[in-house]
Amino acid sequence: MKHTLTLFAALLLAPIAGLAAVQASKPNILIILADDMGYSDLGCYGGEIATPNLDRLAAGGLRFTSFYNSAKCEPTRASLMSGQYWQDCGLGVKRGLTMGQAMKSAGYDTFALGKWHLDGNPVERGFDHYFGHLGGGSDYFKGSRTHRLDDKPFVPANDGKFYTTDANADYAIKFIGEAHAQHPGRPFFTYLAFNAPHASLQAWPEDIAKYRGKYRIGWDKLREQRYQKQIELGITKKEWALSPRPETIPAWDSLTDAEKDFEDARMAVYAAQVDRMDQAIGRVLAKIKELGEQENTLVIFLSDNGASPYDHGKVTARNIEPLLDGTSNLGYGVGWANASATPFRHYKRNMFNGGSSTACIASWPAVVKQRGGITDQRAHIIDLMATIVDVGGGKWPAEFAGEKNLPLPSKSLRPILLGEQRTPHETLYFQLFDNRAVIEGDMKLVSDWGRPWELFNLAADRTELHDLTKAQPEKVARLEKLWNTWSDQTNTRLRSAGGEPIYRYQMDEQEKFVGGGSDSGDEEMQKPERKTKGKKADKQTPEAAPTPAPAPSPVPAPAPTAKVKPIRARVDTTLAIEKEQLVLTSTGDKPGLTFDASDIKTAGPYTLAFRIQSNASGDGAIYWTTDAKTSLPKGGHQTFKVTHDGQWHDITLNLAELKILHALRLDPCAGKGVVRLDSLQLKDATGKTLKQWP
Ligand SMILES: [Ca+2]
């Protein structure tokens, strides 16, 4: 927080020089975002895909090996565009200003291109011009219903020439060129967000032809090959072992020839999508060079999340034809996603490094003198706003849209670009659904899909293979407390901005990992993800033709056997689930558990029944709300007596509430100790069980 305030104060106090004087040193800024690209795909990060333009950018600039995003499309975009954790600005950026607004006020021409996936239209949110699709997905060749040129609907000509990646670059070149002609000397800020290489697998035949057949080496050899190249490049250290292939992915050698051919085609199309994105970036960079602006342009390239394991379409047939003719609706699947994530574990949506780490290249020839450098200084997408405000000579306003503006939690990348050691973030926080993590120093506490916390030392073990929770329980407790405090604070801010507490809803097994199924990855996050087959008109992609009895598709790691329930221990309290019992360990400060009851449809009165065994002290209390706007502990409230004698006791509480319950908090004690709760049930007036925990 100290650093945030320092930056904030520095920005506010910085003298605002006359516009003309400042303009001479203001760089152009180009932020390029890839969609669902894995950590190791680029040549300069160990990949074999031809990415000469990004490799050249890296050779003249700096590569980050420890750059974090928010592990999924909309949270990353909200965070990037606002400079806030997405839990603070809300998905879509519901509070505060966008990069467009910040840079417009700093005297920039501002352009947005490609996938927006935020609220409104960029031209309403600080950008002079926009071309792209407002929604989360688009057919590469046919476009999307949400395609816009500025605020007008855009329908691609049906002449076989349209391809989203190319079109995004074409319009970037057009916007930059026209603005430069009209007012040379005025800097531009361009946000270029490709939908590549996000599924569906659709690419130009000539690009696919470069790769078809090359992936018959298989995902096992590909991972090893990329890992070795990363070590040679200095991206990965040999002390960080390559994460093993999960058991749920078959060994490449166990596949049939037909399966190998199909998988080779999938990866060839994926590689072609990355290749084409690199070509498009090359054209935009060539335009900037042609305008004489190369030296003083800050270019930052990164991906919004890690490799995506979702098949998207249903792999009912290993039908290669649609992959090659651009009509497939598939993703490349978990086997290749695992290879893309080399050397890390896990994927998109997860807070392990495979989901939340991205390749990141920064180039600014006038400033970055260490050509081809690699830095392991840790950075996060929230830092991008602080960076552009810093180098663009802007200021972070104390108020925006009549509301007090949140200070930036982020830190400018400028010192790192200058080759200096930046004072690191004291902490970084992550959360998406029940995927959680916190980083303090080199220690990272992480949980995937509500499973128990795991603790890793990132300096010694970047691939997160050696869990230290048993060796360092005090560290676990400290980091968990930090995460819980952050989570409580951000949720309060989210509510105060009018947002629902978005996270930690209950998902059933089907929704969590749909191996071979239909996971879009791009549905609105406020709703639990449902199977969306047939719903996504935007995709405009036909189903693969059904053919008989293919082998089952490889699937991602299995969901946990126990369903994840939205229960959370409050600050200073830890929660474990053992043998269907909730075990709460209280330090005496705010002991309690909060429960999401937003799926309850029956109005009160209710009874809450449970068995309790406790060696703590003090009275118990129950709090509840009946709407999302009221924050606990406001709402209903009553206390009850507990016998803290280490024996089991039955308790039944009558809640005289006539409305429908929304959230519930149970404090089974007031003092320090361990409390076990069993058979916790919420019942309606007739005695019917509405919900039970865990
Ligand atoms: Ca994405």
Boltz pocket constraint, residues with backbone or C-beta under 6 A from the ligand:
constraints:
  - pocket:
      binder: B
      contacts: [[A, 34], [A, 35], [A, 36], [A, 72], [A, 73], [A, 198], [A, 304], [A, 305]]
      max_distance: 6.0
